[in-house]
Amino acid sequence: MKVVILAGGKKSTISNDQEGIPKPMAEIGGKPILWHIMKSFAAYGLNEFIICGGYKVDMIKTYFMDYYIYQSDITVDLKTNTVEIYKNRTEDWKVTVVDTGLYSETGLRVAQIEKYILDDTFIVTYGDCLSNINMNEMLAYHKKYGRTATMAVARPTGRNEAVKIDSEGFLVRNSTLSDDQAWINACLYVFDRRVFNALNGNYDLNRLLKEKLADEGQLITYKHGGFWASVETYHDRFNMENLWNAGVAPWLP
């Protein structure tokens, strides 16, 4: 099963020393946010990734092309132009990096990778969100209800737009919220291939889901009560860095 990561946004503004790079390549504990996201999925045996790039996508391509070398100890013989590798360390990942355009909306980015999706079900997540969502449980939940899309939701963190969920897990649009009813989009979806029928035009993915699938009863939500965080500001990254340095990475199972 493929995990699609949306990593095509504009340059990072979450660290002054990392301006000019894609936000998912900003580092936490010496590793890109992208690596942390992939590591959390790999813990569930999900190790085939499609990265939808845009801004400086070549930087992402280079990172994975040279990943094996970066993780290992090497000796370079400059005279013979040979490289000897020691203590080779790598990941059991298969990574496809796709240039989905600099100005594409998220819906269009997903639409462009349809040809790489061979299974009936696939996962889409954003390249700046970390969580400890149990993917085994979410995938089973998606299969149980058989809708086109399952959207993970988490409790509001203070600045995110909240949505209301009814007792059966469906999204309720244009409703007044009480504190115990408020949930936010956790930027993680499980899709059936049928979703590609709705992905026409250069539209935001969330807007498409709400305006099309939700109204058709084809969008169900999976409530996640555990850790979830979006890394949108320098303060967010600073908090994640502190957790990592303390030996705590709640987004990793």
C-alpha positions in Angstrom: 0.0 0.0 0.0 1.3 3.4 -1.0 1.7 6.3 1.4 1.4 9.7 -0.4 3.1 12.6 1.3 2.2 16.2 0.2 5.6 18.0 0.2 5.2 20.6 -2.5 4.6 23.8 -0.6 6.7 26.9 -0.4 10.0 27.4 1.4 10.3 26.7 5.1 9.9 29.6 7.5 10.1 27.6 10.6 13.9 28.0 11.1 16.0 31.0 10.2 19.0 28.9 9.3 16.9 26.7 7.0 15.3 29.3 4.8 15.1 28.4 1.2 14.3 24.7 1.7 11.0 22.8 1.4 9.3 22.8 4.8 9.3 18.9 5.1 13.1 19.1 4.8 13.5 21.3 7.9 15.1 19.2 10.6 14.1 17.8 14.0 17.0 16.2 15.8 19.2 16.2 12.7 16.5 14.5 10.5 14.0 16.1 8.1 10.4 16.2 9.2 9.8 14.1 6.1 12.0 11.3 7.6 10.1 11.4 10.9 6.8 11.0 9.0 8.0 8.1 6.9 9.6 6.4 10.0 6.2 6.5 11.8 4.5 4.8 8.8 7.3 2.2 8.4 6.6 1.1 12.0 3.4 -0.4 10.6 5.0 -2.0 7.6 4.0 0.8 5.3 7.3 1.4 3.5 6.3 2.4 -0.1 6.1 6.2 -0.4 5.1 8.7 -3.1 6.3 12.2 -2.3 4.5 15.0 -4.1 7.1 17.7 -4.5 7.0 21.2 -5.9 9.2 23.9 -4.3 12.8 22.8 -4.7 11.7 19.2 -5.4 15.3 18.4 -6.6 16.5 18.8 -3.0 14.1 16.0 -1.9 15.3 13.8 -4.9 18.9 14.4 -4.0 18.3 13.5 -0.3 16.9 10.1 -1.2 19.4 9.4 -4.0 22.3 9.9 -1.6 20.5 8.5 1.5 22.6 5.3 1.5 25.8 7.2 1.6 24.7 9.7 4.2 23.8 7.0 6.6 27.0 5.0 6.2 30.7 5.3 7.0 32.8 5.6 3.8 36.3 5.8 2.5 36.8 7.7 -0.7 40.0 7.0 -2.8 40.3 10.2 -4.8 43.0 8.7 -7.0 41.0 5.8 -8.2 37.6 7.5 -7.8 36.2 4.6 -5.7 34.1 4.5 -2.6 34.3 1.8 0.1 31.3 1.6 2.4 31.4 0.5 6.1 28.6 -0.1 8.6 26.0 0.5 5.9 22.8 1.6 7.4 19.6 2.4 5.5 15.9 2.0 5.5 13.7 -0.7 3.8 11.8 2.0 1.9 10.8 2.4 -1.7 10.5 6.1 -2.5 9.0 7.8 -5.6 9.5 11.5 -5.8 7.1 13.3 -8.2 7.3 17.0 -9.3 3.6 18.0 -9.0 4.2 21.6 -9.8 5.2 24.7 -7.8 1.7 26.3 -7.6 -0.5 23.2 -7.6 -3.2 22.9 -4.9 -3.2 19.7 -2.8 -6.1 18.1 -4.7 -4.2 18.5 -8.0 -1.0 17.1 -6.5 -2.9 13.9 -5.5 -4.6 13.7 -8.9 -1.2 13.7 -10.6 0.1 10.6 -9.0 -2.9 8.4 -9.9 -0.7 6.3 -12.3 1.5 5.3 -9.4 -1.3 3.9 -7.3 -1.9 0.3 -8.2 -3.8 -0.8 -5.1 -7.5 -0.2 -4.3 -6.6 1.7 -1.2 -3.9 4.3 -0.4 -2.9 6.8 2.3 -2.4 10.6 1.9 -0.8 12.8 4.6 0.8 16.2 4.7 4.5 16.8 5.0 4.4 19.0 8.0 2.2 17.0 10.4 3.3 14.5 13.1 1.1 12.1 15.0 1.0 8.6 16.6 -2.1 7.5 14.8 -2.4 3.8 14.8 -2.5 2.9 11.1 -3.6 -0.7 11.7 -6.7 0.6 13.4 -7.4 3.3 11.0 -7.1 1.0 8.0 -9.4 -1.5 9.6 -11.8 1.3 10.3 -11.7 2.4 6.7 -12.4 -1.1 5.5 -15.2 -1.6 7.9 -17.2 1.4 6.7 -16.3 1.1 3.0 -16.5 4.8 2.2 -14.4 6.5 -0.5 -12.5 8.5 2.2 -11.6 8.2 5.8 -10.3 11.4 7.4 -8.4 11.3 10.7 -9.5 14.0 13.1 -7.8 15.1 16.4 -8.6 17.5 19.2 -8.0 21.2 18.4 -4.6 22.6 19.2 -5.7 26.2 19.5 -5.3 27.7 16.0 -6.9 25.2 13.7 -10.3 25.2 12.2 -12.6 22.8 14.1 -15.3 20.7 12.5 -18.3 18.9 14.0 -18.7 15.1 13.8 -22.0 13.3 14.4 -22.5 10.2 16.4 -21.8 7.9 13.4 -18.6 9.6 12.5 -19.8 11.7 9.6 -18.7 15.4 9.2 -21.5 17.9 9.9 -21.1 21.1 7.9 -22.1 24.6 8.9 -22.8 23.7 12.6 -22.2 25.4 15.9 -19.6 23.7 18.0 -19.4 23.0 21.7 -16.0 22.2 23.2 -16.7 18.4 23.4 -17.8 18.4 19.8 -14.8 20.1 18.3 -12.4 18.2 16.1 -9.8 19.2 13.6 -8.6 17.6 10.4 -5.4 15.7 11.3 -4.2 15.9 7.7 -4.2 12.1 7.2 -6.6 10.2 4.9 -7.2 6.7 3.7 -8.7 6.8 0.2 -10.2 4.3 -2.2 -9.3 4.8 -5.8 -12.8 6.2 -6.3 -11.5 9.4 -4.9 -9.8 10.2 -8.2 -13.2 10.8 -9.7 -13.6 13.8 -7.5 -10.1 15.2 -8.0 -10.7 17.4 -11.1 -9.2 20.9 -11.3 -6.7 22.8 -9.2 -8.5 22.7 -5.9 -7.6 22.3 -2.2 -8.0 18.7 -1.1 -9.9 19.6 2.1 -12.4 21.7 0.2 -13.0 19.0 -2.3 -13.7 16.4 0.4 -16.1 18.7 2.3 -18.0 19.9 -0.8 -18.2 16.6 -2.6 -17.6 13.5 -0.6 -19.1 14.7 2.7 -22.3 15.8 1.1 -22.5 12.4 -0.7 -22.0 10.5 2.6 -18.7 9.2 1.2 -16.4 10.8 3.9 -16.2 9.1 7.3 -13.9 10.3 10.2 -11.6 8.4 12.4 -11.3 10.0 15.8 -7.7 10.1 17.2 -7.3 11.1 20.8 -3.5 10.8 21.0 -0.6 12.9 19.9 -1.0 15.1 16.9 0.9 18.3 15.9 1.4 20.4 12.8 4.8 22.0 12.4 3.9 25.3 10.9 6.0 27.8 12.9 9.4 28.1 14.5 7.8 27.6 17.9 6.3 24.3 16.7 9.6 23.1 15.5 11.3 24.2 18.7 8.8 22.2 20.8 9.4 19.1 18.6 13.2 19.5 18.9 12.9 19.7 22.7 10.9 16.5 22.8 13.5 14.8 20.5 16.4 16.0 22.6 14.7 14.7 25.7 14.5 11.2 24.2 10.8 11.5 23.6 9.3 11.3 20.1 5.6 10.7 20.7 5.0 10.6 17.0 7.0 7.4 16.6 5.3 4.1 17.8 
